[in-house]
């Protein structure tokens, strides 16, 4: 905890995601929140989810970093990927129902792109991580009950995984924090490396 508090730069989280804020708080990092508020495309321009989340994380980082005189901006983008298509955030309850029905009973990919942008040096370090998530086969009644919780709002894949045990979701491979939206294990390594670099 002490080492994290002594990073040689202030941390700026370029996200309004409560999940990412929760992960940062749980890890003991002091940070500021400054959402990027950029428009997110619904299709992967290059037909590849890794490039999609990588590019969006960079664009989010850029939107915040260019307004900051100093510090380290942390930006991330997380989406589901199924049958060659981006599974993003639902527009409304009907869209959330459609997304959950499409994921029900499947194993899908969950990708997060992360970009660290240091100011004023403008050095950037970016990476992407993949997790495989299994969603149980849900009945219409179970989907109705889940939609009433409103936990799908603002979440890629129309779900927010519960800890320590989710009744519907199982992480087959990859990091649990990656599924929430920020792979903390690799972030800790990257921050330590950047602290030595700067």
Secondary structure, DSSP 8 states (H G I E B T S, - for coil): -HHHHT-SS-EEE----HHHHHHHHHHT---EE--------SS-TTS-HHHHHHHHHHHHHHHHHTT-SSEEEEEEEEEEEETTEEE-B-SSHHHHHHHHHHHTT-EEEEEEEEEEEEETT--EEEEEEEEEEEE----HHHHHHHHHHTTTTT-BTT----SS--SSEEEEES-HHHHHT--HHHHHHHHHHHHHH-
